[in-house]
Structure formats: C-alpha cells, structure tokens
C-alpha cells in the first residue's frame, strides 16, 4: 500500500510537470538572451537556435575576464543573415561572423569583421548563406565591462553563398 501511494504521488508529480506553461513560439523567437563568461570560444558558443524564420536579441557585455562572446546559429536552408549590433559602451567593440570551421565570412568581396565605435550601431548582412552552422563573435578590450545589444534576423533567401576569407575574392 505504501509503495502504491508513492507511485501515485510520483505520477502526480509528473503530470504537474507536464502542465507547466511554456512560452508560445513568438515569445521564444523574440526572447532576449543574456550569456555567461563560459561562451568565450567557438567550442563553448551559446546556441541561439535553429533558423530561418526567427529573431533573437542578445544583451550582454564583454571585458574583464571575458573579452569574447561567441554565439552559434544553425541555418537549415539558404538564408539572409542580418545582425544589428548596438555598442552600448564607451570603447570600440568588434563583431565577426564565422563559418562552421571558424573562418571569417566574406560576402560581396568584403570580410564580415566590423569595428563598432563607442555608442554607435552597425549592421552586418550576408545574403545567400548556405545551410550549416555559423558563429558570431562580439569582442572588446579586457579592461572594464562593455555592454552591447545584438539583434539577429535570419530569413530564407536566394543569391550567391558567402565565401570564406582567404579564398581570393
């Protein structure tokens, strides 16, 4: 009898867990992500999700103890990747986009590495990104704490695929 009561209590706990309300898809797509210092390398990059058709916002900082933030996105079909980067600090920050091997991306003959001045905004756009894994890197000086906000949009598109840097284009 005691075992049967424990089993029923356990089942009650499971069904209670199943009824936890999850945010709807629109809320998940627009959620702001705050990261931790553990995303300072490609191997520990924070997964922002599977794309296209999603928007993600990241609000974070780089600096002392964490000069780099890496983010990973998985693109399932040819897409346009657009990143609006808002430098909320008083020093220059850098933003880079890498392919799955860690090579900086080149699109339309331009390497996707951008320096964003203090208090400024920059947009990085890649049309025709092939399906695969991509990485974003926010970088700042090692002194202080330097805030930024990054809005990521990935939509289906056509067009030529971006080329890795060093390919002669």
N, C-alpha and C positions, 0 to 999 in steps of 0.2 A: 504494500500500500504506500509506503514512504517513497519507494522508487517510482511508482506510478505518479505520485504527486509531484516529484522533482521533474519527471519527464514532461508533465503538463505545464509546469512553470517554465521549463526551458522552451517549450513550444510557444507559450505566451510571449516570451522574450523575443523569439524570432519573429513572430507576427507583428510585434510592436516595432521592431526594426524595419520591417518591410513597409510600414505606413509612414515613415519619415518623409516629409515633403521635400522633393528635390526642386531646385530652381528650373524654370522652363528653359527651352533651348535659346530663346532670345536673351534671357538673363545670363546664361552661361557664355554666350558668344561675346557679350559686351562687358564681361566681368573684368575688373582691374586686377592685375597680378602684382603682388609685391614679392620680391625674391629675397633670398638669403645669400650670405657670403659663399655658400657651397657651389655656386654656379660660375666659378672663375675660370673654367676650362671648357673646351669642346666636350670632353667626356662627361662633365657634370652639368651640362647646359640644362636650363629649365625648359621643359616641354610646354609650349604654348598651345599645341593642339594640332588637329588634322584640318587641312584646308583643301579646296577653296570654300568660299561662302561664309567666312567667319570674320569677325572683327575682334581684336584683342587690344587692351590698353594695359601698359606696364608703367607703374610709378615706382621708382626706386632711386638708389644713389650708388655712386662709385667713389672710391677714395681710399683712405687709410685702411689697410688690411684687406681691401677688396677693390683693386683698381680696374678689374674687368668683370662684366656681367655677360654671360653667354645665354642665348635662347635658341631653342630648336623648334622648327616647324616642319611638318610633314605635308607635302603637296601631292595630291592624288592625280591631278591632271594638269595639262598645260595651263598656266595661270599668270596673272599680273600680280606682282608683289609690290605693295606700296607701303612705305614706312614714313610717318611724320614724326620727327624727333624734336622735342622741345627741351632745350637746355635751360634748366631752372637754377643754374649755379652762376658763380661769378668768374669762372675759368672756362677755357675751351675744353670741349669733350669731343670724342671721336665715335663714329658709328661705322661699322663694316658689315657686309653681307658675304657669307662664305657658302660654298657648295658642300656636299657631303664629305669631301676629302679634306676640307679645311682651307681650300684655295679661295682667295678673294674673287668675287664675281666681276666680270666685265660685261657691260651691256652697251650697245651702240658705240663700242670702242672706248668707253670710259669705265675705269675701275670703280667699283662701288665702295669706296672708302671716303668718308666725309668728315671734315672738321667743322664742328658747330660752335660758333662763337658764344661767349657768355650772354645769356638772356636771349639767344636767337633760336630760330626754328629752321630746320632743313627737311627736305623731302627726298627720299631715295626711291626710285621707281625702276623695276625690272619687268619688261614685257616678255611674254613667251617663256617663262620659267618652266622647264621640263619637270615632269613628276619626279619626286625624290625628296631628300632631306636637305634643309637649308639651315644655316645658323646666322644669327645676328649677334654682334658684339658691341656693347657700349663700353667705352674706355675713358678713364680720367686720370689725373695726377694722383699720386699716393698720399698727398697731404690733405687733410680735411675730409669733408663729406660733400659730395657734389650731386645734387638732385637732378633728375630728368624725368620726362614722361615720353613714352613711345606709343604711338597708335599704329597698329599693324592691320592692313587690309589685304586680303588675298581673294581675288576673283578670277573666274575662268576667263581665258582669253586665247587668242591665237598670236601669231607673229614669230619671229626668229627667237631661238633659245639663246640665253646668255652664255658667254664663253668664259672659261676660267682665265684668270690673269696669266700672263706669260705665254699666251698662245699666238702672239704676233699680230693681234688685232688691236 
